[in-house]
Amino acid sequence: GITVEPGSTVIPSDNRVKMEVLYNKWNIFNKLAKYYMLAGMLLLIIHFVKIFTAKKGLKLPIRIFTGIIFVLFLAHTAGLAMRWYIAEHAPWSNGYESMIYVGWATLLSGLVFMKRSPITLAATTVLAALVLFVAGMSWMNPEITNLVPVLKSYWLIVHVAIITASYGFLALGALMGFLNLNLMIFRNGRNAKRLDITIKELSYIIEVTLIIGLIMMTTGSFLGAVW
């Protein structure tokens, strides 16, 4: 015989419906793209002024923008948590969700390494903004849908989370490499001493981020084979 499941097993609860209405009303990720870009660009400009002019008194604005970015990151995390609660599965099951998760992982990598190199946070915030802008494009479908059968697995959380997060660290390494090359171009006799410190600092960050990204990518690939 055919087993008929009661409607309560497929109909969303009142709390989930209310959460989805609130999630759509807030439109968190589209707003974050703009806020990330503004805060990231301003912080990047401040860091460039500090590097090239050795101006003092910039610690306060750097701390203010760092705090703002951290609050925005918490909002990003809350948005992912809301989407997870509404969909009842990890929020990295399609193209749109993967992009917003990559943006989250990218900014996380910046927060991890900001003590070693403060400019890293500014660069990753701009990169996270670009990722969210791409996620918000019309060909990306933000709709929360049910999982296709192949994704109804514990390995969705483990494999996809690890391998997708690796993109954030690898993207950070690429962005820092580009930034470092530009610093080398503008290096001259007057600023050589200051820039040499920053270039060396960024070189260490690049190496570590690429190692972390490669380890995560390799681990995720093996877990994907298990899946």
Residue pairs with C-beta under 8 A, 6 or more apart in sequence:
12 20
12 86
16 85
16 86
16 88
19 82
19 85
19 86
20 86
20 144
22 82
23 79
23 82
23 83
23 86
26 79
28 75
28 76
28 78
28 79
28 82
29 76
29 79
29 100
29 103
29 132
29 135
29 136
29 142
30 132
30 136
32 72
32 75
32 76
32 79
32 129
32 132
33 129
33 132
33 133
33 135
33 136
34 129
35 72
36 69
36 72
36 103
36 107
36 125
36 126
36 128
36 129
36 132
37 126
37 129
37 130
37 133
39 65
39 68
39 69
39 72
39 125
40 69
40 122
40 123
40 124
40 125
40 126
40 128
40 129
41 126
42 65
43 62
43 65
43 66
43 69
43 121
43 122
43 125
44 119
44 122
44 123
44 126
46 58
46 61
46 62
46 65
46 122
47 62
47 118
47 119
47 122
49 55
49 58
50 58
50 62
51 119
51 183
51 191
51 194
51 195
51 198
52 186
52 191
52 194
54 194
62 118
65 122
66 114
66 118
66 121
69 107
69 121
69 125
70 111
73 104
73 107
73 108
73 111
76 100
76 103
76 104
76 107
76 128
77 104
79 100
80 91
80 100
80 101
80 104
83 91
83 97
83 144
84 90
84 91
86 144
87 93
87 144
87 145
89 147
89 151
89 152
89 156
90 156
90 157
90 160
90 161
91 97
91 100
91 101
92 98
92 101
92 156
92 160
92 161
92 164
93 147
93 151
93 156
93 160
94 141
94 145
95 140
95 141
96 135
96 140
96 141
96 142
98 160
98 164
99 131
99 132
99 134
99 135
99 140
100 131
100 132
100 135
101 161
101 164
101 165
102 131
102 164
102 165
102 167
102 168
102 171
103 128
103 129
103 131
103 132
103 135
103 168
104 128
104 168
105 164
105 165
105 167
105 168
105 169
106 124
106 127
106 128
106 131
106 167
106 168
106 171
106 172
107 124
107 125
107 128
107 168
108 165
108 168
109 124
109 168
109 169
109 172
109 209
109 212
110 120
110 121
110 122
110 123
110 124
110 125
110 128
110 172
111 121
111 124
113 120
113 121
113 172
113 205
113 208
113 209
114 120
114 121
116 201
116 204
116 205
117 198
117 201
117 202
117 204
117 205
119 179
119 198
119 202
120 172
120 176
120 202
120 205
123 172
123 175
123 176
123 179
124 172
124 175
127 171
127 172
127 175
134 140
135 142
136 142
147 156
153 227
155 223
155 224
155 226
155 227
156 227
158 223
159 220
159 223
159 224
159 226
159 227
160 220
162 216
162 219
162 220
162 223
163 216
163 217
163 219
163 220
163 221
163 223
163 224
164 220
165 216
166 212
166 213
166 214
166 216
166 217
166 220
167 213
168 213
169 209
169 210
169 212
169 213
169 216
170 209
170 210
170 213
170 214
170 217
172 205
172 209
172 213
173 206
173 209
173 210
173 213
176 202
176 205
176 206
176 209
177 206
179 202
180 199
180 202
180 203
180 206
183 195
183 198
183 199
183 202
184 195
184 199
186 195
187 195
187 196
187 199
